[in-house]
Amino acid sequence: MKSAIVYYDKECNMCRFIRKWLIRLARPAYKKNLVWRHYVDAPACDIHDRSCGESLKVELPSTEILQAFYAVRMLLRFTWFFWLVPLLYIPGMSYVGERVYRYVAKNRYSWFGRSEEKG
């Protein structure tokens, strides 16, 4: 399997925490197939385009790009919690998941702070 590229906000403490735990919880067969990059490294992202960093994005080997709730749902497949993924396909979960994701993303800096440290 080719690598999936995950674009996230390195300045967001919550995002960095989630990244750390997703790496720890990744199943061995998939651990090497996830490449993590800061959102400004995204090919379509202009350095001055802050909207690029508003949601997590996953670029799949097929060049399909998933973002926000759909990216989280995809990343869960790579972890030991893969068995929860079918629950995220229950009718109505996308509607709820998108809204919860948007609310948390909007408030992430005020709740968890911002880090100037890179990495």
DSSP file (Angstrom, degrees, kcal/mol; ACC not computed):
  #  RESIDUE AA STRUCTURE BP1 BP2  ACC     N-H-->O    O-->H-N    N-H-->O    O-->H-N    TCO  KAPPA ALPHA  PHI   PSI    X-CA   Y-CA   Z-CA
    1    1 A M              0   0    0      0, 0.0     3,-0.1     0, 0.0     2,-0.1   0.000 360.0 360.0 360.0 136.2    0.0    0.0    0.0
    2    2 A K        -     0   0    0      1,-0.1     2,-0.1    31,-0.0    31,-0.1  -0.340 360.0 -85.1 -76.6 166.5    1.2    3.5   -0.8
    3    3 A S        -     0   0    0     57,-0.1     2,-0.4    58,-0.1    31,-0.2  -0.441  28.9-141.6 -78.0 144.4    1.3    6.2    1.8
    4    4 A A  E     -a   34   0A   0     29,-3.5    31,-2.7    -2,-0.1     2,-0.5  -0.863  19.5-137.2 -96.9 138.6   -1.6    8.4    2.8
    5    5 A I  E     -aB  35  59A   0     54,-2.5    54,-3.4    -2,-0.4     2,-0.6  -0.871  12.9-158.7-103.2 126.9   -0.6   12.0    3.6
    6    6 A V  E     -aB  36  58A   0     29,-3.5    31,-3.1    -2,-0.5     2,-0.6  -0.918   1.8-160.7-107.7 119.9   -2.2   13.6    6.6
    7    7 A Y  E     +aB  37  57A   0     50,-3.1    50,-2.3    -2,-0.6     2,-0.3  -0.891  24.8 158.1-101.3 122.1   -2.2   17.4    6.7
    8    8 A Y  E     -a   38   0A   0     29,-2.4    31,-2.0    -2,-0.6     2,-0.8  -0.838  47.8 -92.5-137.4 173.3   -2.7   18.8   10.1
    9    9 A D    >   -     0   0    0     -2,-0.3     3,-1.2    29,-0.2     7,-0.2  -0.805  28.3-170.0 -94.4 105.9   -2.1   22.0   12.1
   10   10 A K  T 3  S+     0   0    0     -2,-0.8    -1,-0.2     1,-0.3     6,-0.1   0.686  85.6  59.9 -68.5 -18.3    1.3   21.8   13.9
   11   11 A E  T 3  S+     0   0    0    103,-0.1   104,-3.5   105,-0.1     2,-0.6   0.582  85.6  90.6 -85.9  -9.7    0.5   24.9   15.8
   12   12 A C  B <>  -D  114   0B   0     -3,-1.2     4,-2.3   102,-0.2   102,-0.2  -0.781  63.9-156.1 -92.6 118.7   -2.6   23.4   17.4
   13   13 A N  H  > S+     0   0    0    100,-1.4     4,-2.1    -2,-0.6    -1,-0.2   0.887  95.9  50.1 -61.6 -39.6   -1.9   21.7   20.8
   14   14 A M  H  > S+     0   0    0     99,-0.4     4,-2.6     2,-0.2    -1,-0.2   0.911 110.4  50.0 -64.6 -41.9   -5.0   19.5   20.4
   15   15 A C  H  > S+     0   0    0      1,-0.2     4,-2.4     2,-0.2    -2,-0.2   0.890 110.7  49.5 -64.1 -40.1   -4.0   18.5   16.9
   16   16 A R  H  X S+     0   0    0     -4,-2.3     4,-2.3     2,-0.2    -1,-0.2   0.891 111.2  49.7 -66.2 -39.9   -0.5   17.6   18.0
   17   17 A F  H  X S+     0   0    0     -4,-2.1     4,-2.1     2,-0.2    -2,-0.2   0.924 111.9  47.6 -63.7 -45.6   -1.9   15.5   20.9
   18   18 A I  H  X S+     0   0    0     -4,-2.6     4,-2.6     1,-0.2     5,-0.2   0.906 111.1  51.7 -63.4 -42.1   -4.3   13.6   18.5
   19   19 A R  H  X S+     0   0    0     -4,-2.4     4,-2.3     1,-0.2     5,-0.2   0.937 108.3  51.7 -58.1 -47.8   -1.4   13.0   16.0
   20   20 A K  H  X S+     0   0    0     -4,-2.3     4,-1.9     1,-0.2    -1,-0.2   0.910 113.8  43.3 -57.3 -44.6    0.8   11.6   18.8
   21   21 A W  H  X S+     0   0    0     -4,-2.1     4,-2.3     2,-0.2    -1,-0.2   0.845 110.2  54.5 -74.7 -33.3   -2.0    9.2   19.9
   22   22 A L  H  X S+     0   0    0     -4,-2.6     4,-0.7     2,-0.2    -1,-0.2   0.891 110.0  48.6 -65.4 -37.0   -3.0    8.2   16.4
   23   23 A I  H >< S+     0   0    0     -4,-2.3     3,-0.6    -5,-0.2    -2,-0.2   0.919 113.0  47.4 -66.2 -43.3    0.7    7.2   15.7
   24   24 A R  H 3< S+     0   0    0     -4,-1.9    -2,-0.2     1,-0.2    -1,-0.2   0.864 116.1  44.2 -65.3 -35.9    0.8    5.2   19.0
   25   25 A L  H 3< S+     0   0    0     -4,-2.3    55,-1.5    -5,-0.1    -1,-0.2   0.474  85.6 119.6 -90.3  -2.3   -2.4    3.4   18.2
   26   26 A A  B << S-E   79   0C   0     -4,-0.7    53,-0.3    -3,-0.6     5,-0.1  -0.379  71.2-113.7 -65.3 138.7   -1.7    2.7   14.6
   27   27 A R    >>  -     0   0    0     51,-3.1     3,-2.2     1,-0.1     4,-1.5  -0.491  28.3-114.8 -70.0 143.6   -1.6   -1.0   13.7
   28   28 A P  H 3> S+     0   0    0      0, 0.0     4,-0.6     0, 0.0     3,-0.2   0.821 113.9  58.1 -51.3 -38.1    1.9   -2.1   12.7
   29   29 A A  H 34 S+     0   0    0      1,-0.2    -3,-0.0     2,-0.1    -2,-0.0   0.738 116.8  34.0 -66.2 -21.1    0.9   -2.9    9.1
   30   30 A Y  H X4 S+     0   0    0     -3,-2.2     3,-1.6    48,-0.2     4,-0.3   0.565  90.2  92.1-109.7 -12.7   -0.2    0.7    8.6
   31   31 A K  H >< S+     0   0    0     -4,-1.5     3,-0.9     1,-0.3    -2,-0.1   0.863  91.5  44.9 -54.5 -41.1    2.2    2.7   10.8
   32   32 A K  T 3< S+     0   0    0     -4,-0.6    -1,-0.3     1,-0.2    -2,-0.1   0.603 103.0  67.9 -79.2 -10.9    4.6    3.3    7.9
   33   33 A N  T <  S+     0   0    0     -3,-1.6   -29,-3.5   -30,-0.1     2,-0.5   0.369  83.7  81.4 -93.6   5.5    1.8    4.2    5.5
   34   34 A L  E <   -a    4   0A   0     -3,-0.9     2,-0.5    -4,-0.3   -29,-0.2  -0.955  57.5-171.6-113.6 120.8    0.9    7.5    7.2
   35   35 A V  E     -a    5   0A   0    -31,-2.7   -29,-3.5    -2,-0.5     2,-0.5  -0.954  12.2-151.3-111.1 122.1    2.9   10.5    6.4
   36   36 A W  E     +a    6   0A   0     -2,-0.5     2,-0.3   -31,-0.2   -29,-0.2  -0.811  21.5 168.7 -99.6 130.2    2.2   13.6    8.6
   37   37 A R  E     -a    7   0A   0    -31,-3.1   -29,-2.4    -2,-0.5     2,-0.2  -0.972  39.4-102.9-138.1 152.8    2.7   17.1    7.3
   38   38 A H  E >   -a    8   0A   0     -2,-0.3     3,-2.4   -31,-0.2   -29,-0.2  -0.495  39.2-116.3 -69.8 144.1    1.9   20.6    8.3
   39   39 A Y  G >  S+     0   0    0    -31,-2.0     3,-1.7     1,-0.3     6,-0.1   0.756 111.7  67.0 -58.8 -26.1   -1.0   21.9    6.3
   40   40 A V  G 3  S+     0   0    0      1,-0.3    -1,-0.3   -32,-0.2     5,-0.1   0.689  92.5  63.6 -69.1 -14.2    1.1   24.7    4.6
   41   41 A D  G <  S+     0   0    0     -3,-2.4    -1,-0.3     5,-0.1    -2,-0.2   0.471  75.4 116.4 -84.4  -2.3    3.0   21.9    2.9
   42   42 A A  S X  S-     0   0    0     -3,-1.7     3,-1.9    -4,-0.2    10,-0.0  -0.471  72.7-128.9 -67.6 135.6   -0.2   20.9    1.0
   43   43 A P  T 3  S+     0   0    0      0, 0.0    -1,-0.1     0, 0.0    -3,-0.0   0.830 107.8  43.2 -55.9 -35.1    0.3   21.3   -2.7
   44   44 A A  T 3  S+     0   0    0      2,-0.1     2,-0.6     8,-0.0    -2,-0.1   0.382  94.9 100.8 -92.3   5.5   -2.9   23.4   -3.1
   45   45 A C    <   -     0   0    0     -3,-1.9     2,-0.3    -6,-0.1     5,-0.0  -0.818  60.4-150.9-102.2 118.9   -2.3   25.4    0.0
   46   46 A D    >   -     0   0    0     -2,-0.6     3,-2.2     1,-0.1     6,-0.2  -0.638  25.8-121.7 -79.7 142.3   -1.0   28.9   -0.3
   47   47 A I  T 3  S+     0   0    0     -2,-0.3    -1,-0.1     1,-0.3    -7,-0.1   0.769 114.4  48.3 -57.5 -27.2    1.1   30.0    2.8
   48   48 A H  T 3  S+     0   0    0      1,-0.1     2,-1.2    -8,-0.0    -1,-0.3   0.434  85.7  99.6 -93.4  -0.5   -1.3   32.9    3.3
   49   49 A D    X   +     0   0    0     -3,-2.2     3,-1.5     1,-0.2     4,-0.3  -0.702  45.9 177.5 -91.1  90.3   -4.5   30.8    3.0
   50   50 A R  G >  S+     0   0    0     -2,-1.2     3,-1.2     1,-0.3    -1,-0.2   0.724  71.8  74.0 -66.5 -21.6   -5.4   30.2    6.7
   51   51 A S  G >  S+     0   0    0      1,-0.3     3,-1.3     2,-0.2     4,-0.3   0.752  82.5  70.9 -65.7 -21.2   -8.5   28.2    5.6
   52   52 A C  G X  S+     0   0    0     -3,-1.5     3,-0.6     1,-0.3    -1,-0.3   0.853  99.1  47.4 -61.2 -33.5   -6.2   25.3    4.6
   53   53 A G  G <  S+     0   0    0     -3,-1.2    -1,-0.3    -4,-0.3    -2,-0.2   0.314  83.6  93.9 -92.7   9.2   -5.6   24.7    8.3
   54   54 A E  G <  S+     0   0    0     -3,-1.3     2,-0.3    -4,-0.1    -1,-0.2   0.708  93.5  22.5 -76.3 -18.4   -9.2   24.8    9.5
   55   55 A S  S <  S-     0   0    0     -3,-0.6    -1,-0.1    -4,-0.3     2,-0.1  -0.997  85.2 -99.9-147.9 152.6   -9.6   21.0    9.2
   56   56 A L        -     0   0    0     -2,-0.3    12,-2.4    -3,-0.1     2,-0.4  -0.430  40.6-162.3 -64.7 139.2   -7.6   17.8    9.1
   57   57 A K  E     -BC   7  67A   0    -50,-2.3   -50,-3.1    10,-0.2     2,-0.5  -0.982  11.4-163.6-129.9 142.5   -7.0   16.5    5.6
   58   58 A V  E     -BC   6  66A   0      8,-3.0     8,-2.8    -2,-0.4     2,-0.7  -0.987   5.8-158.7-125.4 121.5   -6.0   13.1    4.3
   59   59 A E  E     -BC   5  65A   0    -54,-3.4   -54,-2.5    -2,-0.5     6,-0.2  -0.891  17.9-150.9 -99.5 114.9   -4.7   12.6    0.8
   60   60 A L    >   -     0   0    0      4,-3.0     3,-2.6    -2,-0.7   -56,-0.1  -0.393  29.0-105.4 -81.5 160.1   -5.1    9.0   -0.2
   61   61 A P  T 3  S+     0   0    0      0, 0.0    -1,-0.1     0, 0.0   -58,-0.1   0.779 123.0  62.5 -55.7 -26.0   -2.9    7.2   -2.6
   62   62 A S  T 3  S-     0   0    0      2,-0.1     3,-0.1     1,-0.1    -2,-0.0   0.427 119.7-113.9 -77.2   2.6   -5.8    7.4   -5.1
   63   63 A T  S <  S+     0   0    0     -3,-2.6     2,-0.2     1,-0.3    -1,-0.1   0.431  71.8 141.6  72.7   5.0   -5.4   11.2   -4.8
   64   64 A E        -     0   0    0     -5,-0.1    -4,-3.0     1,-0.0     2,-0.5  -0.552  42.4-146.5 -70.2 139.8   -8.8   11.4   -3.2
   65   65 A I  E     -C   59   0A   0     -6,-0.2     2,-0.3    -2,-0.2    -6,-0.2  -0.950  14.6-172.1-116.3 123.7   -8.8   14.0   -0.4
   66   66 A L  E     -C   58   0A   0     -8,-2.8    -8,-3.0    -2,-0.5     2,-0.3  -0.855   9.3-171.7-108.5 147.0  -10.9   13.6    2.7
   67   67 A Q  E >   -C   57   0A   0     -2,-0.3     3,-1.3   -10,-0.2     4,-0.3  -0.959  42.0 -12.8-140.4 160.9  -11.3   16.3    5.3
   68   68 A A  T >> S+     0   0    0    -12,-2.4     4,-2.1    -2,-0.3     3,-0.6  -0.279 128.5   3.7  57.3-128.3  -12.7   16.9    8.7
   69   69 A F  H 3> S+     0   0    0      1,-0.3     4,-2.5     2,-0.2    -1,-0.3   0.867 134.6  53.7 -54.7 -40.9  -15.0   14.2   10.0
   70   70 A Y  H <> S+     0   0    0     -3,-1.3     4,-1.7     1,-0.2    -1,-0.3   0.831 107.8  50.5 -68.0 -32.0  -14.4   12.1    6.9
   71   71 A A  H <> S+     0   0    0     -3,-0.6     4,-2.7    -4,-0.3    -1,-0.2   0.898 110.7  48.8 -69.6 -41.4  -10.6   12.3    7.5
   72   72 A V  H  X S+     0   0    0     -4,-2.1     4,-2.0     2,-0.2    -2,-0.2   0.918 109.7  52.2 -63.2 -43.3  -11.0   11.2   11.1
   73   73 A R  H  X S+     0   0    0     -4,-2.5     4,-0.6     1,-0.2    -1,-0.2   0.893 112.1  46.2 -60.7 -39.9  -13.2    8.3   10.0
   74   74 A M  H >< S+     0   0    0     -4,-1.7     3,-1.1     1,-0.2     4,-0.5   0.919 110.7  51.8 -68.4 -44.3  -10.5    7.2    7.5
   75   75 A L  H >< S+     0   0    0     -4,-2.7     3,-1.3     1,-0.3     4,-0.4   0.822  99.1  64.8 -64.3 -31.0   -7.7    7.5   10.0
   76   76 A L  H >< S+     0   0    0     -4,-2.0     3,-1.2     1,-0.3    -1,-0.3   0.804  91.3  65.7 -61.5 -28.0   -9.5    5.4   12.6
   77   77 A R  T << S+     0   0    0     -3,-1.1    -1,-0.3    -4,-0.6    -2,-0.2   0.779  96.9  55.4 -63.6 -26.8   -9.2    2.5   10.1
   78   78 A F  T <  S+     0   0    0     -3,-1.3   -51,-3.1    -4,-0.5    -1,-0.2   0.566 101.7  72.3 -83.1  -9.1   -5.4    2.5   10.6
   79   79 A T  B X  S-E   26   0C   0     -3,-1.2     3,-1.2    -4,-0.4   -53,-0.2  -0.395  98.0 -99.3-102.2 177.3   -5.7    2.2   14.4
   80   80 A W  T 3  S+     0   0    0    -55,-1.5     3,-0.4     1,-0.3   -54,-0.1   0.544 118.5  69.1 -71.8  -6.5   -6.6   -0.7   16.8
   81   81 A F  T >   +     0   0    0     -5,-0.3     3,-2.3     1,-0.2     4,-0.4   0.116  60.2 119.1 -96.0  20.5  -10.0    1.0   17.0
   82   82 A F  G X   +     0   0    0     -3,-1.2     3,-1.3     1,-0.3    -1,-0.2   0.763  62.4  70.5 -56.3 -26.3  -10.8    0.0   13.4
   83   83 A W  G 3  S+     0   0    0     -3,-0.4    -1,-0.3     1,-0.3     4,-0.2   0.655  91.1  60.2 -69.0 -14.8  -13.8   -2.0   14.6
   84   84 A L  G X> S+     0   0    0     -3,-2.3     3,-1.2     1,-0.2     4,-0.8   0.649  80.6  87.6 -83.1 -16.5  -15.6    1.3   15.5
   85   85 A V  G X4 S+     0   0    0     -3,-1.3     3,-1.4    -4,-0.4     4,-0.4   0.871  79.3  59.0 -55.6 -43.8  -15.5    2.5   11.9
   86   86 A P  G >4 S+     0   0    0      0, 0.0     3,-1.4     0, 0.0    -1,-0.3   0.837  99.2  60.5 -56.9 -29.6  -18.8    0.8   10.9
   87   87 A L  G X4 S+     0   0    0     -3,-1.2     3,-1.1     1,-0.3    -2,-0.2   0.813  96.9  59.7 -65.3 -28.4  -20.6    2.8   13.6
   88   88 A L  G << S+     0   0    0     -3,-1.4    -1,-0.3    -4,-0.8    -3,-0.1   0.499  99.5  58.2 -79.1  -2.7  -19.5    6.0   11.9
   89   89 A Y  G <  S+     0   0    0     -3,-1.4    -1,-0.2    -4,-0.4    -2,-0.2   0.357  75.0 121.5-103.8   2.1  -21.4    4.9    8.8
   90   90 A I  S X  S-     0   0    0     -3,-1.1     3,-2.5    -4,-0.2     4,-0.4  -0.425  82.6 -87.6 -62.4 139.0  -24.8    4.7   10.6
   91   91 A P  T 3  S+     0   0    0      0, 0.0    -1,-0.1     0, 0.0    -2,-0.1  -0.235 116.1  21.2 -51.8 130.8  -27.3    7.0    8.9
   92   92 A G  T 3> S+     0   0    0     -3,-0.1     4,-2.3    -4,-0.1     5,-0.2   0.137  92.9 103.0  96.2 -18.3  -27.1   10.4   10.5
   93   93 A M  H <> S+     0   0    0     -3,-2.5     4,-3.5     1,-0.2     5,-0.2   0.868  79.1  53.5 -66.4 -35.1  -23.5   10.0   11.8
   94   94 A S  H  > S+     0   0    0     -4,-0.4     4,-2.6     2,-0.2     5,-0.2   0.922 109.3  49.3 -63.2 -42.5  -22.0   12.1    9.0
   95   95 A Y  H  > S+     0   0    0      2,-0.2     4,-1.5     1,-0.2    -2,-0.2   0.948 118.8  37.8 -60.6 -50.5  -24.5   14.9    9.8
   96   96 A V  H  X S+     0   0    0     -4,-2.3     4,-2.6     2,-0.2     5,-0.2   0.928 116.2  52.9 -67.7 -46.0  -23.7   14.8   13.5
   97   97 A G  H  X S+     0   0    0     -4,-3.5     4,-2.6     1,-0.2     5,-0.2   0.882 107.6  50.8 -59.2 -42.0  -20.0   14.1   13.0
   98   98 A E  H  X S+     0   0    0     -4,-2.6     4,-2.5    -5,-0.2    -1,-0.2   0.915 112.9  45.8 -62.7 -43.1  -19.5   17.1   10.7
   99   99 A R  H  X S+     0   0    0     -4,-1.5     4,-2.2    -5,-0.2    -2,-0.2   0.899 113.8  47.2 -69.9 -40.8  -21.1   19.5   13.1
  100  100 A V  H  X S+     0   0    0     -4,-2.6     4,-2.5     2,-0.2     5,-0.2   0.927 113.5  49.6 -64.2 -44.2  -19.2   18.2   16.1
  101  101 A Y  H  X S+     0   0    0     -4,-2.6     4,-3.0    -5,-0.2     5,-0.2   0.939 111.2  49.0 -59.0 -47.9  -16.0   18.4   14.2
  102  102 A R  H  X S+     0   0    0     -4,-2.5     4,-2.1     1,-0.2    -1,-0.2   0.895 111.7  49.1 -60.2 -42.1  -16.7   21.9   13.1
  103  103 A Y  H  X S+     0   0    0     -4,-2.2     4,-1.4     2,-0.2    -1,-0.2   0.931 114.6  43.8 -64.7 -46.9  -17.5   23.1   16.6
  104  104 A V  H  X S+     0   0    0     -4,-2.5     4,-0.8     1,-0.2     3,-0.3   0.921 114.0  50.7 -65.2 -43.8  -14.4   21.5   18.1
  105  105 A A  H >< S+     0   0    0     -4,-3.0     3,-0.5    -5,-0.2     4,-0.3   0.881 108.6  52.4 -61.9 -38.2  -12.2   22.9   15.2
  106  106 A K  H 3< S+     0   0    0     -4,-2.1    -1,-0.2    -5,-0.2    -2,-0.2   0.837 119.8  33.8 -65.9 -33.1  -13.6   26.4   15.7
  107  107 A N  H 3X S+     0   0    0     -4,-1.4     4,-2.1    -3,-0.3     5,-0.3   0.341  85.1 106.0-105.9   5.3  -12.8   26.4   19.4
  108  108 A R  H <X S+     0   0    0     -4,-0.8     4,-2.6    -3,-0.5     5,-0.5   0.848  80.8  48.0 -60.9 -38.0   -9.6   24.3   19.5
  109  109 A Y  H  > S+     0   0    0     -4,-0.3     4,-1.6     3,-0.2    -1,-0.2   0.898 113.3  46.9 -71.4 -38.8   -7.2   27.2   20.1
  110  110 A S  H  4 S+     0   0    0     -4,-0.2    -2,-0.2     1,-0.2    -1,-0.2   0.843 120.2  39.7 -72.0 -30.7   -9.3   28.7   22.9
  111  111 A W  H  < S+     0   0    0     -4,-2.1    -2,-0.2    -7,-0.2    -1,-0.2   0.889 135.0  15.0 -82.3 -41.4   -9.7   25.3   24.6
  112  112 A F  H  < S-     0   0    0     -4,-2.6    -3,-0.2    -5,-0.3    -2,-0.2   0.514  99.6-130.7-117.3  -9.3   -6.2   23.8   24.1
  113  113 A G     <  -     0   0    0     -4,-1.6  -100,-1.4    -5,-0.5   -99,-0.4  -0.143  21.4 -81.6  85.1 178.3   -4.0   26.7   23.1
  114  114 A R  B     -D   12   0B   0   -102,-0.2     2,-0.4  -101,-0.1  -102,-0.2  -0.946  30.5-150.9-126.6 144.0   -1.5   27.3   20.4
  115  115 A S        -     0   0    0   -104,-3.5    -2,-0.0    -2,-0.4     0, 0.0  -0.942  12.1-163.1-117.8 136.6    2.1   26.1   20.1
  116  116 A E        +     0   0    0     -2,-0.4     2,-0.1     2,-0.1    -1,-0.1   0.591  64.9 105.4 -88.5 -12.6    4.9   27.9   18.2
  117  117 A E        -     0   0    0   -106,-0.1     2,-0.4     1,-0.1    -2,-0.1  -0.444  67.7-136.5 -68.9 139.3    7.0   24.8   18.4
  118  118 A K              0   0    0      1,-0.2    -2,-0.1    -2,-0.1    -1,-0.1  -0.787 360.0 360.0 -98.7 139.2    7.2   22.8   15.1
  119  119 A G              0   0    0     -2,-0.4    -1,-0.2     0, 0.0  -108,-0.1   0.437 360.0 360.0 128.2 360.0    6.9   19.1   15.0
